[in-house]
Amino acid sequence: MGAPADFSVEERSDTGAVLRFAGDLNIATIGPIDTRLKSVDQTLALIDMSDVGHIDTVGAWIVHRLARDHGCDIVNLSESGSRLVDAVGKSDAGELERPHRPNVVTRVVGGTGEGVILAFTSMLAMLSFFGSIVRAMLAQAANPRRIRWAATVRHFELVGASALGIVGLMSFLIGIVIAQQGAVQLRQFGAEVFTVNLVGRLTLRELGVLMTAIMVAGRSGSAFAAQIGTMKLTEEVDAMRTIGVSPVEALVLPRVAAAVLMMILLAFYAMIVAMAGGAFLLWATLDLPIATFIVRIQEVVPIHDFYVGMIKAPVFGLIIALSGCYQGMQVRGNAEEVGARTTAAVVQGIFMVIVLDAFFAVFFTEIGWG
């Protein structure tokens, strides 16, 4: 344990008292004298450390606190002890200045400005990334042997075939919800038959493709970001560049192609299944025959509603794949970055899909497809 810590106070009439420490000032020995030190009421002129053996951080803090409270000097302290006391003194919270905190208006305006700058910076970076994808596509078109068919087909399965179950269940339930809520509201006017119009137009124009895009963003967009981010972290992407393989051609293009093409098929599948869910509920609650539902759909739903959904699907797929791959390629440093970029890919993908859906709604209304 070492020599016990102790101290004595010698009175000096001219300049004040001298406090002399003795023994080891460390966490194991200084406890018994701490209370006594706090009760010292004489005016101290010096703290003499000539008889001190070992001193640790706790002992250095006790000595610093005593010198600070009494405004006295410390003498005869070893070089290592002086460095320790100086370090403890610099970390003394009482000597730190309170950071300046701007007012609420300044913080809000500053935060908004930073957000806008970050949004524009990210948009420019994604446009640059999209340009590299287009360049890689042109290079593969000029030399089809560079197309990685095996990787592309594999991602067709991961993005498309593996998602059929969850997309089908979600779409079926969406169709049931639309039909149930529509029937309840239209029953007040004796117009339950128009529930068919509601189910058909909503599933073909909006919810079929939009909910599928959200599901693909959460399922495949996050997977793209995590997979590519992990490869960046383990330096596989750098290894590809070293051996002359383009990471965009090897990693990004197969995922983009799979997302674009599979979104078309998944959206069509979701539309059919959602209408099947609506037809099932109307048959179960309103005794509307399935054949009548199908005939009614053909009569009241214009074909351009189907075209609207099919035009949106590949654009949404491109946005989701672009966001996921871009965020994955931005991973730097550590594993925590993979999680952060994966989250960013999902949030960014869903946000951009919803913004584009609003744009499409206005655009198709203006051209007469409303």
N, C-alpha and C positions, 0 to 999 in steps of 0.2 A: 504493500500500500504506500510506503514511503513515510517520511517524517511528517507528523501531524502539523497542520497549519496553525499558526498562532500570530499574535501581534501585541505590541505594547505601544503606549503613547507617552512621549516625553515632553513635558511642558517647556516652552521657551517664551520668556516674557516679552522679547523684542519683536519677533516676527510670527509667533504662533507655535503650535505644537508640531512634533515630528512623530509620524506613525511608522513603526518599524515592523515589517512582516518577517516571519521566520518559517522554515519548513517548506513543504511542497504545497503549492497552490493549485490543486486540481480538483476534479469533481468528486473524488473519493475522500478528500480530507478537508475541504473548505466549508462544508455544510455547517459544522458546529459553531464556526465563528461568524457566519453571515449575519445572524441576528445581532450579535454584539457590535459588529461594524456599523450597522444601521443606527445604533444607539449612541455612537460617538458624537458628542456635542461640542467638543473643543474646536477652535479654529485651527485648521491644519495648514502648515506652511510647506511641508514636504512629506512625501511617502518614500521611505527608504527600503529598497529591495535587495540590499547587500547580502542578507542572510537567507534569501529565498533559493530553494533548490529547483525542482521541476515546476513549470507553470503551463497549464493548458488553456483552452479557449474560455472555460468557465472562470478560471482564476483571472485571466486577462480581463474579462468583462467586469468582475468584481473590483479589480484595481482601477480600471477605467471609470467605472461608475463613481467610485469614491473620489477620484481626482476631479471628475466633472462636478460633483455636487459641492465639493469644498473649494474648488478653484485653486488647487495646489499643483505642484510639479511632482513628477516621479523621477527618482534618482537611483543610480547604481543597479539598473536593470540590465540583464544580459541582452546581447544583440538579438537573439531569437525571441526573447520575451518582448523586446521593444517592437519588433515587427508584428508580433501577435496582438499587442495592445493597440498599435496603430490600425491594424486591420479591423479589430473589433470596434474601434472608435469611428471608423469610416462608415460602418454599417449601423451605427446608432440611429435609431429612428428619430430621436429628438433633434438630430442635426440635418435631417433630410428636409428639403423644401417640398411643400405640398405642390403637386403638379397643377398647372393651370388648367381649369376646365371651362371651355367656352360655354356660352349660354345656349339654351335649347334651340333658338332660331339658327344660330351659327352651325350647330351640330347637324340639324335637319338639312339645311341648305348644303352644307359640306358633304354630308352623306349622299344626298341626292346627286350632287355633281359627280362624286366618285363613282356612283352607280351608273350614271349615264356614260361617263368616260370608259368604264369597264365594259359596258354593253357594246359601245362602238368599237372598242379594241377587240373584243371577242368576235364581233361580226366581221371585222376586217381579217382577223386571223382565220376564221372559218371560210371566208371567201378565198383566201390564199390556199387553204387546204383543199377546197373544192377544185381550184385550178390545177393543183397537183394530181387530183383524181382524174380530171378530164385529160390531162397530158398523158397519164398512164394508160387511159382507155384508148387514146389515139395511137400510142405506141403498140398496144396489143392488137388493135385493128390492123395496123400495118404488118404485124408479124403474129398471126394467130397461134403459132406454136408456143408463144409465151403465156397464153391463157392457161390458168391453173384449173382445169376442169374438175379434178378430184376434190379440191378444196371448195369450189363453187357448189358442186352437187352436195357435198357434206353440209354446207350451210343452208342449202335448200331444205334439207331434212330437219336441221335444228330450228330454223326460223319458221318453216311452214308445217311439215308433217307432225312434228312434235307438239305444235301449238293447237292442233285441230281440236283436241279434247277440251282444253280450257276455253278457247274461243267459242266453240260450239255451245258449251254450257252457259257461258256468259251471255251469248246472243239469244239463246232460248229464253233465259230468264228476263232479259231486256224486253223481248217481244211480249212476254206475259205481263210485265209491269206496264208497258205502254197500253196494251189492250185493256187491262184491268182498270187503270186510272182513267183512260179515255171513256170506257163504258160507264163508269160511275158518274163522270161529269156530264156526258151526253144523255144519260138516262133522265136527267132533270128536264130535258126538252123533248123527250120521246124520240131521240135521234141516235139510238144505239147502233144502227146500221152503219152510220158514218165512222164508227170505230175502225172499220176496214180501211177507210181512206187514211186515217191517222197512222195506223200501223204500217201501211204500205209506204207512204211518203216519208215518214220519219226514218224507217229502217233503211230505205234505199238512198235517200239524200244525205242523212246526217249520222244517226246513231250507229248504223251498221259499220260504216268505215271509221267513224271517230272513235268508238269504243275499241274497235280492233286495233287502231293505231296506238291508243293508250296502252292496251295490253302488250303489244309488240314492243313499245318503248320500255315498259317495265321489265319485260322478259328478255328480249333480244338486245335492245339498246344497252342495257346494263351489262349483259354478258359480253358484248363487243368491247365496252370500256374496260371491264375487269380483265378479259383475256389479253388484250393488247397492252394494257397497263402493266400486267404481271410480266409480260415479255420485255417491256421496256426496263422494268426493275431488275430483271435477271440478265440484262444486256444482250438478249437474243436479237433484238432489233438492230443494235450496233453490230452484232456479228453478221447479220444479213448484209448490211451495207459493206462490211469489210470483204466479204466474199463476192460482192458484185450483184447481190440480189436486191431488188427494189422492195422495201417494206410496203409501199403503197400497192404495188402489183401483187405481192404475196399475201398480204394481210387485209388490206382495205377493200380492194376491188371485189374479191369473192363475197365479202359481207354486204357490200353495197348492192351487188347484183341480186343476191338472195333476198335482201330486204325489199327491194323494189318489185321484183317479180312475185314474191310470195305475198306481199301486201295486196296485190290485185286479186290473187286467188282466195286469200283469207277474207278479204272484204266481201267478195261475192258469196263465199260460203257463209259468212256471218249474216248477210242480208237474207239468204234463203232460210237459215235456221231461225232468225228472229221472226220472220213472217210465219214460220211454222209454229213458233211459240205463241204468237198472237192468235193464229187460227185455232190452236188447241184450246186456249182459254175461251175464245168466243164460242167454240163448239160445246165446251163444258158448261158455260154459264148462260149463254143466250140461245143454245140449241141451233147455232148457225152451222149448216153442213160445210164440210171442208171444200166440197166441190163449188158451193156457192161463194165461199171466200175467195177461191182462185179466180172464178169468173168475175167477181166484183173487183178484185185487184187489177185484172186486165182492163176493166172498163174505166176505173177512176184514177189510176196512177199513170201519168204520162211517161213515155219511154225516156224522155230526157232526164227524169229523176234518176234512172239507172245510169245514164251516161255521166251525170254529175258525180255520183259515188265512184264510178270507175276512173274518172279523171283525177279525183282526189287521191285515190289509193296509192299510185306509184309515187306521187309527190310526197305524201306522208312517209312512205317507206324510205325515200331518199333522205329526207330530213332526219329521220330516226337513225339511220345508219351513219349519216354524216356526223351527227352529234356524238354518237357512241364512239366511233373510231377516232374522231378528233380529240375527245377527252382522254381516251386511252393513250394517244400519242403524246399527250401533255404531261404524263406522269413523270415526276422527278423525285429522287431522294429516298423515300422510304415507303413501307407498306401502307402507312396511314394515308398516303397520297392516293393509293389505288381506291380505297373506300371513298375518299372525298370526290375523286374524279368520276367514279361510278354513279354516285348520287347526283353529281352535276349533270351527267349525261342524261339521266332519266328526267330530271327537272327541266333541263333545257329542251330535250326532245318533246316532252308533253306540252310545254309552253309554246314552242314554235308551231306545233301541230294545231293547237287551239287558235293561235293568231292567224295562221294560214286558213283555217276553216272559216273564221270570220271574214277574211278577205274573199274567199271563194263565195260565201253567201251573198255578199254585196255584188260581186262580179257577175254571178249567174243571174241575179235578179235584174241587173242592168241590161243584160243581153236577152232578157225575155224568158229565161228558164227558171223563174221564181216559183 
